[in-house]
Every structure is written in C-alpha cells, then in structure tokens.
C-alpha cells in the first residue's frame, strides 16, 4: 500500500483526504495514518492538515523500495523488486534470489553494501546514501559465450539513464565502466551460473557513484560522482528507474540478434578511447595500439603493427597510455 499511496499523492494537485485514501484502499483511517508515518520516517515530506488530508512536499533523495516501485516505468524489469537497506552485495543477493527461483527481470537494489564487488575481485566502496547499487537477474535463452556482451549493454543503459536524469553525457570505457570527464562514475560486474552449454542465470551488477562528495586520495584522480560532476543533488530512485527503463530497451535490441549488431554504432559513438592510443595489459605481456571500437561480438578492435587484433572482455585490461582512459 505504501507504493500506491505514494503514487496517489504524487499525482494529486493538492491535498488528498484521509477518507479518500480509506475508500481507495479499503482500510481504516488508523491504517492510513500508520503508512503516512512510515513514509515520513523514510524521508518523505508529507503535510497533514485537519479537514483537508495529506499533501506531498519536496521529499529530496528518498531511496526505498516503495519509492523505486512508484517510479518504475518498465514492462518486465523490476516487477519483482527486492530492496534492502543493507546487503553484502546486490550481486550476491541476486544469486541467492536466483537459487530460490526468482524470475527473469528481478531487480535487487540496496541503500548500502558492506562488501560491494568490482571486477577482478576488487572491492567497491558503497556507503549509505552515496550511490545506486543494483543488480539485474536474467534467465536468458542464449549460449554462455554471449553473456559477456551484457556488460556492454548495461554500460549503454547506465549512460542513457544518467543523461536523461542529469543532462550530462557520459562515455563508456570498454568493457565495464561509465566515465564522466575521464573519471569513473560507474562500474559493472556480470556473473553467471552455467552448466555445460546452458545458462541457469546471469546477474548484472551496477554501481553508480551519485552523491559522494570526496573520494580517498588514492582514487581521487580516477573516480567521480554525479554530484562532483554536476554540483547538483541527484535522486537515486529516479536514476535507478531511468537505468532500468533504458536497460529494458537496449537488452531487447540485443535479444533480436544475440549480439551487438544493432547497438554497435551507438556504443562506438560513446566509446571514450575510440581512435586513441591504448595499452592492452595481459598476463603474458601487453602491447599498444589504436582503439578502433568494438565489433558485433563486443570485442575491442585494436590496430597495432599494421594489423587489427581483437581483445576479449575478461582476458585483459585496457588503459590509455597516459592514464585511466
């Protein structure tokens, strides 16, 4: 009922009477009042006036399951929403939900992660109130070798969501980062459970730095947040809903062919180091070349020594020759 009351208050031009809420939801005035109190505790500014009812004010950055549900405008993504105040990792929780039988499109989000996960076993700083930490659970019908491309699809969705909400156009650093002005604002981690040639499920984890005002000195030159980039407060629930909506669109484009042929041109337009010299780092050595963008399989094409080499996501790291990008 919390989600429905939020939607109703948002849509109302003025006060909504307590009696109207009682009749709409078939509950007592006491039950309505309890929900209003819960919403106020969540951070909503709700004015209560005798003989007039309730009116929603500017509630700031409320990030709860009820708020996120009220904003989701998707056909299937997030219809099963799991929201937690604190979790070890939204990816880990999505895996637990998958093992319990959670459906395709399940969205797991949290206000805080105690053990956020990054690529190659790195940790991800996930303090309460500072970011959007969310994971999508998918049960696709395609072979495991296609799963790595979902990281690129997610990067497109994040960039689109950020652009819609803030007006800032970010860029993508292949394969799993979104950057603004050359600094990382989002990381993406895709994990899956497979058996032979069958995917049981895929989890796509997204971590967006939203309200962080200062980073530790060791990563200050590499990381940024939407607040640092715009000097504006961004509502996390609005951003999460925008990313989910964009994900649904791009993922459905991907499913048409099972590769990136319909997304490749747009992805390459956003690729931060396209046409620039990059350093490919691998366990067996590395090399430098010119990034030429991705192919339809999501592999990075790097021109070096008169030939074009393909770089597969997960095997190597790619850096600009002068730094992170």
ChimeraX attribute file (.defattr): number of C-alpha atoms within 10 A of each C-alpha:
attribute: neighborCount
match mode: 1-to-1
recipient: residues
	/A:1	11
	/A:2	17
	/A:3	16
	/A:4	16
	/A:5	20
	/A:6	21
	/A:7	16
	/A:8	16
	/A:9	18
	/A:10	14
	/A:11	11
	/A:12	13
	/A:13	10
	/A:14	13
	/A:15	17
	/A:16	20
	/A:17	16
	/A:18	21
	/A:19	15
	/A:20	12
	/A:21	22
	/A:22	16
	/A:23	11
	/A:24	12
	/A:25	13
	/A:26	11
	/A:27	12
	/A:28	13
	/A:29	15
	/A:30	11
	/A:31	14
	/A:32	20
	/A:33	16
	/A:34	11
	/A:35	16
	/A:36	21
	/A:37	13
	/A:38	13
	/A:39	21
	/A:40	14
	/A:41	10
	/A:42	15
	/A:43	15
	/A:44	20
	/A:45	16
	/A:46	19
	/A:47	13
	/A:48	17
	/A:49	13
	/A:50	8
	/A:51	10
	/A:52	13
	/A:53	17
	/A:54	21
	/A:55	18
	/A:56	20
	/A:57	12
	/A:58	8
	/A:59	13
	/A:60	13
	/A:61	17
	/A:62	18
	/A:63	23
	/A:64	21
	/A:65	20
	/A:66	21
	/A:67	23
	/A:68	22
	/A:69	21
	/A:70	20
	/A:71	17
	/A:72	20
	/A:73	15
	/A:74	16
	/A:75	10
	/A:76	15
	/A:77	21
	/A:78	25
	/A:79	16
	/A:80	16
	/A:81	18
	/A:82	18
	/A:83	20
	/A:84	16
	/A:85	13
	/A:86	15
	/A:87	19
	/A:88	15
	/A:89	24
	/A:90	32
	/A:91	27
	/A:92	19
	/A:93	21
	/A:94	27
	/A:95	23
	/A:96	12
	/A:97	17
	/A:98	21
	/A:99	12
	/A:100	9
	/A:101	9
	/A:102	18
	/A:103	16
	/A:104	19
	/A:105	22
	/A:106	23
	/A:107	27
	/A:108	27
	/A:109	33
	/A:110	26
	/A:111	22
	/A:112	23
	/A:113	23
	/A:114	16
	/A:115	16
	/A:116	22
	/A:117	24
	/A:118	18
	/A:119	13
	/A:120	8
	/A:121	8
	/A:122	10
	/A:123	12
	/A:124	16
	/A:125	18
	/A:126	24
	/A:127	17
	/A:128	16
	/A:129	17
	/A:130	20
	/A:131	30
	/A:132	25
	/A:133	28
	/A:134	26
	/A:135	30
	/A:136	26
	/A:137	28
	/A:138	22
	/A:139	18
	/A:140	17
	/A:141	12
	/A:142	13
	/A:143	13
	/A:144	19
	/A:145	10
	/A:146	14
	/A:147	21
	/A:148	23
	/A:149	21
	/A:150	26
	/A:151	24
	/A:152	27
	/A:153	28
	/A:154	29
	/A:155	28
	/A:156	27
	/A:157	22
	/A:158	32
	/A:159	24
	/A:160	22
	/A:161	25
	/A:162	23
	/A:163	16
	/A:164	16
	/A:165	17
	/A:166	17
	/A:167	11
	/A:168	16
	/A:169	15
	/A:170	24
	/A:171	27
	/A:172	27
	/A:173	25
	/A:174	27
	/A:175	26
	/A:176	25
	/A:177	25
	/A:178	27
	/A:179	24
	/A:180	20
	/A:181	13
	/A:182	20
	/A:183	22
	/A:184	24
	/A:185	26
	/A:186	26
	/A:187	24
	/A:188	24
	/A:189	22
	/A:190	22
	/A:191	18
	/A:192	17
	/A:193	15
	/A:194	13
	/A:195	8
	/A:196	7
	/A:197	10
	/A:198	13
	/A:199	19
	/A:200	16
	/A:201	22
	/A:202	26
	/A:203	28
	/A:204	24
	/A:205	28
	/A:206	28
	/A:207	24
	/A:208	26
	/A:209	25
	/A:210	26
	/A:211	24
	/A:212	16
	/A:213	14
	/A:214	12
	/A:215	14
	/A:216	8
	/A:217	8
	/A:218	8
	/A:219	11
	/A:220	11
	/A:221	14
	/A:222	16
	/A:223	20
	/A:224	26
	/A:225	24
	/A:226	24
	/A:227	18
	/A:228	17
	/A:229	16
	/A:230	12
	/A:231	11
	/A:232	12
	/A:233	14
	/A:234	19
	/A:235	19
	/A:236	27
	/A:237	24
	/A:238	21
	/A:239	24
	/A:240	26
	/A:241	23
	/A:242	23
	/A:243	26
	/A:244	25
	/A:245	22
	/A:246	21
	/A:247	24
	/A:248	20
	/A:249	14
	/A:250	20
	/A:251	18
	/A:252	12
	/A:253	17
	/A:254	18
	/A:255	14
	/A:256	11
	/A:257	11
	/A:258	19
	/A:259	20
	/A:260	26
	/A:261	15
	/A:262	16
	/A:263	18
	/A:264	18
	/A:265	14
	/A:266	11
	/A:267	21
	/A:268	18
	/A:269	12
	/A:270	20
	/A:271	22
	/A:272	23
	/A:273	22
	/A:274	21
	/A:275	14
	/A:276	15
	/A:277	20
	/A:278	23
	/A:279	20
	/A:280	19
	/A:281	15
	/A:282	12
	/A:283	8
	/A:284	6
	/A:285	8
	/A:286	12
	/A:287	13
	/A:288	18
	/A:289	21
	/A:290	19
	/A:291	25
	/A:292	20
	/A:293	23
	/A:294	22
	/A:295	16
	/A:296	16
	/A:297	16
	/A:298	27
	/A:299	19
	/A:300	22
	/A:301	20
	/A:302	26
	/A:303	18
	/A:304	14
	/A:305	11
	/A:306	7
	/A:307	9
	/A:308	15
	/A:309	16
	/A:310	14
	/A:311	17
	/A:312	15
	/A:313	18
	/A:314	11
	/A:315	9
	/A:316	14
	/A:317	16
	/A:318	23
	/A:319	17
	/A:320	18
	/A:321	14
	/A:322	9
	/A:323	11
	/A:324	15
	/A:325	22
